[in-house]
Amino acid sequence: MPGLLQDHVAVVTGGGSGIGEAIAVGYAREGARVAVLDVDGDAAANTASTIAAQSGKAIALALDVSQREACFAAAKEVAHQLGAVSILVNNAGINRRNPVAADADVFFKDWQDIMAVNLTGMLNVTQAFLPALRDSKGRIVNIGSIQSFVHVRTPNSAAYTTSKHGVLGFTKALAAELGKDGVRVNAIGPGLIETPINAQVRAARPELVQVFLDHTPLGRAGKPDDIVGPAVFLASDMSSYVTGTIVMADGGYRTI
Ligand SMILES: NC(=O)c1ccc[n+]([C@@H]2O[C@H](COP(=O)([O-])OP(=O)(O)OC[C@H]3O[C@@H](n4cnc5c(N)ncnc54)[C@H](O)[C@@H]3O)[C@@H](O)[C@H]2O)c1
């Protein structure tokens, strides 16, 4: 039986680890040819190897999404190697935890770095692939967060919270702008997902994890694979009348 993403070409930024890796592998399983883009070229190559080992088709490119010209060059390379892109997942992201009110210079550096990847990086990659996405009536999936809405219980991450609110704002604005072209733009809002991005804080501050779990009706942290279903849904024809929204995959976090 053909997969839900048969004949699609998908690009996943930050596809070398965690959520992006799971989405890249999941998309390939559904029949898409996948370009795995990551600032860590070896990690991207590992994901592409995993896909190849499962008889899927993938390429890997080293790309820092904050480097605008490199994003446009990557778009050309992906088109050359895989063909016209019809799905883009803006997943690459970083987080730092420092108070706004402590060391001003430290927080300012966090702010600049986080905005460069989580927001400007998302814009760079989106613009680089936009001509192809418009031609294919494509789909864009941006990775937001529970921090696209709230900041409680996530201390000292004001820059990250601001960036993830921005991801949701960009998702809505772009959906409104591109609807007439048949391009759908949505986001996913993961809750606490066990990946390298939070490995250190999970190890060092188990009490913070517990606070999260106490506010998660499903009573467990998420795994990267928990994000694959929503990501396939939003990229496939199953969501043909869905645009400008965010699908929360957070174990119900915002309900309590
Ligand atoms: N893990 C969670 O609990 C959680 C929750 C909500 C949202 N998110 C979001 O999910 C996305 C993926 O995070 P993850 O948890 O899988 O983290 P991760 O650290 O496992 O993966 C992030 C990947 O992005 C890559 N990356 C970082 N900067 C990059 C850049 N400038 N250019 C290209 N690639 C870059 C990294 O090399 C890494 O492979 C991020 O946007 C993150 O904010 C994660």
The ligand as an SDF file (V2000), in Angstrom:
LIG
                    3D

 44 48  0  0  0  0  0  0  0  0999 V2000
   12.4250   18.3850   23.3460 N   0  0  0  0  0  0  0  0  0  0  0  0
   11.4300   19.1090   23.7780 C   0  0  0  0  0  0  0  0  0  0  0  0
   10.9520   18.9600   24.9300 O   0  0  0  0  0  0  0  0  0  0  0  0
   10.8200   20.1620   22.8930 C   0  0  0  0  0  0  0  0  0  0  0  0
    9.6020   20.7200   23.2700 C   0  0  0  0  0  0  0  0  0  0  0  0
    9.0280   21.6860   22.4680 C   0  0  0  0  0  0  0  0  0  0  0  0
    9.6420   22.0760   21.3050 C   0  0  0  0  0  0  0  0  0  0  0  0
   10.8300   21.5220   20.9560 N   0  0  0  0  0  0  0  0  0  0  0  0
   11.4380   21.9800   19.7090 C   0  0  0  0  0  0  0  0  0  0  0  0
   11.6570   20.8830   18.8720 O   0  0  0  0  0  0  0  0  0  0  0  0
   12.7180   21.1780   17.9690 C   0  0  0  0  0  0  0  0  0  0  0  0
   13.7220   20.0290   17.9600 C   0  0  0  0  0  0  0  0  0  0  0  0
   14.2960   19.9310   19.2360 O   0  0  0  0  0  0  0  0  0  0  0  0
   14.8090   18.5690   19.8730 P   0  0  0  0  0  0  0  0  0  0  0  0
   14.1760   18.4660   21.2050 O   0  0  0  0  0  0  0  0  0  0  0  0
   14.6590   17.4670   18.9090 O   0  0  0  0  0  0  0  0  0  0  0  0
   16.3350   18.9600   20.1230 O   0  0  0  0  0  0  0  0  0  0  0  0
   17.7140   18.2980   19.6370 P   0  0  0  0  0  0  0  0  0  0  0  0
   18.7510   19.1360   20.2650 O   0  0  0  0  0  0  0  0  0  0  0  0
   17.6820   16.8370   19.8690 O   0  0  0  0  0  0  0  0  0  0  0  0
   17.6990   18.5310   18.0610 O   0  0  0  0  0  0  0  0  0  0  0  0
   17.8780   19.7860   17.4900 C   0  0  0  0  0  0  0  0  0  0  0  0
   18.6640   19.6200   16.2080 C   0  0  0  0  0  0  0  0  0  0  0  0
   18.7630   20.9150   15.6000 O   0  0  0  0  0  0  0  0  0  0  0  0
   20.0840   21.0730   15.1420 C   0  0  0  0  0  0  0  0  0  0  0  0
   20.4140   22.4930   15.0670 N   0  0  0  0  0  0  0  0  0  0  0  0
   20.6850   23.3430   16.0850 C   0  0  0  0  0  0  0  0  0  0  0  0
   20.9990   24.5600   15.6090 N   0  0  0  0  0  0  0  0  0  0  0  0
   20.9370   24.4610   14.2550 C   0  0  0  0  0  0  0  0  0  0  0  0
   21.1790   25.3770   13.2120 C   0  0  0  0  0  0  0  0  0  0  0  0
   21.5960   26.6260   13.4530 N   0  0  0  0  0  0  0  0  0  0  0  0
   20.9930   24.9650   11.9340 N   0  0  0  0  0  0  0  0  0  0  0  0
   20.6110   23.6920   11.6750 C   0  0  0  0  0  0  0  0  0  0  0  0
   20.4090   22.7750   12.6280 N   0  0  0  0  0  0  0  0  0  0  0  0
   20.5530   23.1630   13.9140 C   0  0  0  0  0  0  0  0  0  0  0  0
   20.9580   20.3400   16.1490 C   0  0  0  0  0  0  0  0  0  0  0  0
   22.2330   20.0260   15.6180 O   0  0  0  0  0  0  0  0  0  0  0  0
   20.0990   19.1260   16.4380 C   0  0  0  0  0  0  0  0  0  0  0  0
   20.3810   18.0700   15.5570 O   0  0  0  0  0  0  0  0  0  0  0  0
   13.2970   22.5180   18.4150 C   0  0  0  0  0  0  0  0  0  0  0  0
   12.7440   23.5600   17.6260 O   0  0  0  0  0  0  0  0  0  0  0  0
   12.8000   22.6370   19.8450 C   0  0  0  0  0  0  0  0  0  0  0  0
   12.7040   23.9670   20.2580 O   0  0  0  0  0  0  0  0  0  0  0  0
   11.4430   20.5760   21.7120 C   0  0  0  0  0  0  0  0  0  0  0  0
  1  2  1  0
  2  3  2  0
  2  4  1  0
  4  5  1  0
  4 44  2  0
  5  6  2  0
  6  7  1  0
  7  8  2  0
  8  9  1  0
  8 44  1  0
  9 10  1  0
  9 42  1  0
 10 11  1  0
 11 12  1  0
 11 40  1  0
 12 13  1  0
 13 14  1  0
 14 15  2  0
 14 16  1  0
 14 17  1  0
 17 18  1  0
 18 19  2  0
 18 20  1  0
 18 21  1  0
 21 22  1  0
 22 23  1  0
 23 24  1  0
 23 38  1  0
 24 25  1  0
 25 26  1  0
 25 36  1  0
 26 27  1  0
 26 35  1  0
 27 28  2  0
 28 29  1  0
 29 30  1  0
 29 35  2  0
 30 31  1  0
 30 32  2  0
 32 33  1  0
 33 34  2  0
 34 35  1  0
 36 37  1  0
 36 38  1  0
 38 39  1  0
 40 41  1  0
 40 42  1  0
 42 43  1  0
M  CHG  2   8   1  16  -1
M  END
$$$$
